[in-house]
Amino acid sequence: MRGFTGCSRSAMRMVRSEVVVGKTGRAVIFLQGLRVSGIQLLGEPSGPAKAQDLCGAASAVERFLNGEEDALAELEADLDVHQLPKFTRRTLQQMLSIPRGETISYGELAKKLGRSGSARAVGGACARNPIPILIPCHRVVSANGPGGFSSGLAWKRRLLAADTGDINTFLKEE
């Protein structure tokens, strides 16, 4: 992954967070130095908010939450997952290769990681993903349904709809 563009040197050491609000909900983006270290998806929007430009991350997520399907494609960000266990990091790295509009089962992802039979461990790694949306854990599903999602199944369904270009479902309140 590439580093953020347009950030000042003073931003390199700061820990910051910003709430962004879109038509589909709210999110908090956490940035440590120049790296995105977390995204927390929250409930429905509670009113207008202006996103600070956390080196492009906040505005990209805000545009995505407002229905701009390709807003995240242009984001060039380092993702900070160094604090996670090795298997979780490997799993999250593998998730980055799942193409938009496609899904993979927990078991299939475990096989790709050389850990056949470790579907539950993959599910645990998905649950520990600190940066949903940017690391697309929503694209990992159960063999017989959507599976779980740290921010709730309504978010998972909406993110999967956005991936397939079904923007009306993405913007729909559940």
N, C-alpha and C positions, 0 to 999 in steps of 0.2 A: 504494500500500500504506500501511497505517496503522502508526503506531509501536507499540512494545510497551506493554502496560498493566501497571501495578503495579511498575515499576522505580524504584529510588531514583536520585537525582541522582548519587550516587557511582558508580553502575554505568555512567554515560554515557561515561567515559573508559577503563574497564578492558577489557583483552583477556582473555577467559576461554574455557575449553573444558570440556566435560563428557562423559564416556562414559555412554551410556544403554544398558540391556540389556533386550531383550524376548524373547519366545518365539521370534521369527524371526531374531534376530541382534543385533549390537551396532552402535552408531553413535556417532561423536564429533561434537558440535555445537560450532561456533566462533562466538563472539559478540564483536564489536568495538564497544565503546560499547553502543548500544541496537539494533544491527543484526546480524542473522544473516549471517555472512560465509562460512560453509561448513558442510557436513555430509559426513562421510566414513563410508560404509557399510563395516562390517568383517564378519568371519566369524561363525560360530555363537556363541551365548552361552557364556561360560566360567564363569559363576557369577553369583550375585545381586549387584546393585549398586543403590544408591539414587541417583537423579538429583537433582542440585541444580536448583532452579527458575531457569533462565536466562531470567527474565522470561517464563516460560510455554513457551518453546521446548523445553526438555529434557523436561518432563513430557508435552507434547503428542506429541513424537516417541516417547517411551517408551510411552505408551498406544497409539499407532499400531502400534509393533513388537509389542505384546502382543495385537493383533487388534481394537482398537477403531477400526472403519473411519472414523468421522467425527471422530476426535481432532484432525486437522489443520485441519478446517473452521473451528474456533473460534479458531485462532491468528491473531492480528493482529500481523504482524511486518514491519518494514522489512528488505528483503533487500539486502545490500551487494555489488554487482557492479561498482562504479565502476572497479576496476582492470582490467577486461576490455576488449578491443578493441570498438569501436562495433558492428560487425556481430554479434559474439557477444552483446552486451547486447541488441540489437534482436531477435535470435533467441530469447534466453531470455525476453524480455518477451512475445513472441508465444506461447511455450509456455504461459504462464500462462492463455491463453484457451482451451486445449484442454480440453474438458469431461471430467470424470471418467468413466471407462468408455469413452472414445473414443480412437482413435489417428489419427495423420496420418503420411504417409510423409515422408521427408527431402525428396523432390522437391516434394511438395505444399506443405510449409512454405516451401521456397525460393521457390515461386511467390507465396505470400502475402506474402513479404518483398520482392517485386518483383525477385527474382534467379533467374528461371527458369534451370534448368541448373546450379544451384549446390548440388545435393544433398550433395556431399562437404563443402562449406564448412559446411552446416547440421550435418552429422555431426561436424565438428570443433568447432563451437560446443557441441553436446551433450556432447562429450567434455570440454570445458573447464568445464562447469557445476559450480560449487563447492558448490551447494546442492541435490543431488538430493533427491527427495521433495517439497520445498517448491516447487521449480521442476521441473515434471514431465517431465523429458527422457525418462523411460521410456515416455512416450506417443508418442514419435516412433520410427517403425519403418521398416525397409527395405521396398521395394515387394514383395519376395518372402520375407519372414521377419521375425524380430524385430530384426535389425540388431545393433549392439553396445551395450555399456553399461559405463561406467567402473568399476562395482563388480561386473561379471560378469553373464552372462546369467541365472544362477539368481535373482539379485536382481531383474532386469528382469521375468522371468516372474512372480515373486511379487508385485511391485508392480502389474503389470497385472491379476493375479488379484484383488488387494485392491480395485483400482479398479472391477471389475465385481461386487463383492460376494461373490466366491468365497473367503471367508475361510479355508476348510479348505485350499485350495491354498496360500494365502498363509502359513499357519502350518506347512505341511508342510516337513520337512527334505528337501533334495535330496541 
